[in-house]
Amino acid sequence: MSEAATNFEGLLREALAPVEPPADLVERLESTLTSITEMAADELEAWELSAMRDPRNWARPAAALVAGSAAGAALVVLRARRRASSTPPNLHGLRRAAERAIEDLERETRKLLGDR
């Protein structure tokens, strides 16, 4: 019984060992989120306002709005995190770090929305 428990513990330790993500994961994720955001924007641009009268036509624009918003928000957070991890730690305290994070989020959101 002890040998089986040791074997089981070894298998668990091996299965739960940390795995390093691929080096290009961030770039692939960013390009995928960018393409989803662009496709959603294209879908919303192609939608005719005259079709709004019929609720059966609301599914595609609603899906595009949700997908585009989620991908855009994830892209903003991803870029802000990358910028935050590339800068040295701020020694002036937590408040300044929070202010910089908010400024980064604002900058990335403006980039994504095109300074609207």
C-alpha positions as CSV (number, residue, x, y, z in Angstrom):
1,M,0.0,0.0,0.0
2,S,2.9,2.4,0.8
3,E,4.5,1.7,-2.5
4,A,1.3,2.5,-4.4
5,A,0.9,5.8,-2.4
6,T,4.5,6.7,-3.2
7,N,3.9,6.0,-6.9
8,F,0.7,8.0,-6.9
9,E,2.5,10.9,-5.2
10,G,5.3,10.8,-7.8
11,L,2.7,10.8,-10.6
12,L,0.9,13.7,-9.1
13,R,4.1,15.7,-8.7
14,E,5.1,15.0,-12.3
15,A,1.7,15.9,-13.6
16,L,1.5,19.1,-11.7
17,A,5.0,20.4,-12.4
18,P,5.1,24.0,-13.7
19,V,5.3,24.3,-17.5
20,E,6.9,27.3,-19.2
21,P,4.7,28.8,-22.0
22,P,6.1,29.1,-25.5
23,A,8.2,32.2,-26.1
24,D,5.8,33.5,-28.8
25,L,2.6,33.0,-26.8
26,V,2.1,36.7,-26.0
27,E,2.6,37.7,-29.7
28,R,0.2,35.0,-30.9
29,L,-2.4,36.0,-28.3
30,E,-2.1,39.7,-29.1
31,S,-2.5,39.1,-32.9
32,T,-5.5,36.8,-32.3
33,L,-7.2,39.4,-30.1
34,T,-6.4,42.2,-32.6
35,S,-7.9,40.2,-35.4
36,I,-11.1,39.4,-33.4
37,T,-11.4,43.1,-32.5
38,E,-11.0,44.1,-36.2
39,M,-13.5,41.5,-37.4
40,A,-16.0,42.6,-34.8
41,A,-15.5,46.3,-35.9
42,D,-15.9,45.3,-39.6
43,E,-19.1,43.4,-38.8
44,L,-20.6,46.3,-36.9
45,E,-19.6,48.7,-39.7
46,A,-21.3,46.5,-42.3
47,W,-24.6,46.4,-40.3
48,E,-27.3,48.5,-41.6
49,L,-29.3,50.6,-39.2
50,S,-32.5,49.9,-41.1
51,A,-32.2,46.3,-40.1
52,M,-32.6,47.3,-36.4
53,R,-36.4,47.2,-36.7
54,D,-36.4,43.5,-37.0
55,P,-35.2,41.8,-33.7
56,R,-34.2,38.6,-35.7
57,N,-31.3,40.7,-37.1
58,W,-29.9,41.7,-33.8
59,A,-28.0,38.4,-33.0
60,R,-24.9,39.0,-35.3
61,P,-24.3,42.7,-34.2
62,A,-24.8,41.8,-30.6
63,A,-22.4,38.9,-30.9
64,A,-19.9,41.2,-32.6
65,L,-20.3,43.8,-30.0
66,V,-19.7,41.3,-27.1
67,A,-16.8,39.6,-28.8
68,G,-15.1,42.8,-29.9
69,S,-15.5,44.4,-26.5
70,A,-14.1,41.3,-24.7
71,A,-11.2,41.0,-27.1
72,G,-10.5,44.7,-26.9
73,A,-10.5,44.7,-23.1
74,A,-8.2,41.7,-23.0
75,L,-5.9,43.3,-25.5
76,V,-5.7,46.5,-23.4
77,V,-4.9,44.5,-20.3
78,L,-2.3,42.3,-22.1
79,R,-0.5,45.3,-23.4
80,A,-0.6,47.1,-20.1
81,R,0.8,44.1,-18.3
82,R,3.6,43.7,-20.8
83,R,4.5,47.3,-20.3
84,A,4.4,47.0,-16.5
85,S,6.6,43.9,-16.5
86,S,9.2,45.6,-18.7
87,T,9.6,48.6,-16.5
88,P,11.7,48.4,-13.3
89,P,9.7,48.3,-10.0
90,N,8.6,51.6,-8.7
91,L,10.0,52.5,-5.3
92,H,7.7,55.4,-4.7
93,G,5.0,53.2,-3.4
94,L,1.8,51.4,-4.3
95,R,-0.1,54.6,-5.2
96,R,2.3,55.6,-7.9
97,A,2.3,52.1,-9.3
98,A,-1.5,52.1,-9.5
99,E,-1.5,55.6,-11.1
100,R,0.9,54.3,-13.8
101,A,-1.2,51.2,-14.4
102,I,-4.3,53.4,-14.9
103,E,-2.4,55.7,-17.3
104,D,-1.2,52.6,-19.3
105,L,-4.8,51.3,-19.5
106,E,-6.0,54.7,-20.6
107,R,-3.3,55.0,-23.3
108,E,-3.9,51.5,-24.6
109,T,-7.6,52.0,-24.7
110,R,-7.2,55.3,-26.7
111,K,-4.9,53.5,-29.1
112,L,-7.4,50.7,-29.6
113,L,-10.3,53.1,-30.1
114,G,-8.4,55.5,-32.2
115,D,-8.5,58.6,-30.0
116,R,-12.3,59.0,-30.2
